[in-house]
């Protein structure tokens, strides 16, 4: 559903369609920004989630929760704005991985929350540009206001990240 660049996301199918449409494409840019408005909680249990690489999109969670996400919600989030969104039970992995994003650049997350049992696992065959974190694996010039809710857990599995990179690149 589109009204002047606003797409209303009602369910998992709508979310996956929007992600498929906007991933890695130039439908949105600084001059033609796009907004996704969540209308309901979304449960992705049993579904494969491919992190989306996107720029200049606003995601308004409107207090809703996306749960049981099988990877980082975003791959690369460039100039992305996320407001009032909760993620719950995220199981992310990769050479860059975090619950909300594998990597952010110029992103702004406001009033977001992480709940439930979450894991972030470092996996990389090429051993380059690596980093994992509770919220974002690699963060460049971003303001990520994400509360880790009381009782929530985030397990970071560094696997074979070298020790010097653990302290620099992998952090809560």
JOURBEL-V217997 format. One record per residue. N is the residue number from 1. OMEGA is omega in whole degrees, 0 to 359 (NA if undefined). Layout:
n,omega
N,OMEGA
N,OMEGA
This chain:
n,omega
1,186
2,174
3,181
4,176
5,178
6,181
7,182
8,184
9,184
10,188
11,182
12,180
13,178
14,182
15,181
16,177
17,180
18,180
19,179
20,182
21,187
22,184
23,172
24,181
25,184
26,176
27,179
28,174
29,185
30,181
31,185
32,184
33,182
34,178
35,171
36,180
37,176
38,181
39,183
40,168
41,180
42,178
43,181
44,181
45,177
46,180
47,176
48,179
49,175
50,180
51,183
52,176
53,187
54,177
55,171
56,174
57,172
58,175
59,175
60,181
61,180
62,178
63,182
64,183
65,169
66,186
67,177
68,181
69,187
70,173
71,176
72,180
73,173
74,166
75,174
76,179
77,182
78,181
79,182
80,175
81,177
82,182
83,167
84,179
85,175
86,170
87,182
88,177
89,179
90,179
91,187
92,174
93,178
94,176
95,166
96,182
97,173
98,182
99,181
100,184
101,171
102,178
103,177
104,175
105,181
106,181
107,177
108,176
109,183
110,176
111,178
112,184
113,174
114,182
115,172
116,181
117,186
118,175
119,175
120,186
121,176
122,176
123,180
124,177
125,186
126,178
127,177
128,178
129,185
130,175
131,175
132,178
133,181
134,184
135,181
136,180
137,178
138,184
139,180
140,176
141,181
142,177
143,187
144,180
145,181
146,177
147,170
148,189
149,176
150,180
151,178
152,176
153,174
154,178
155,178
156,178
157,185
158,184
159,187
160,169
161,180
162,184
163,182
164,180
165,179
166,185
167,182
168,192
169,185
170,183
171,173
172,NA
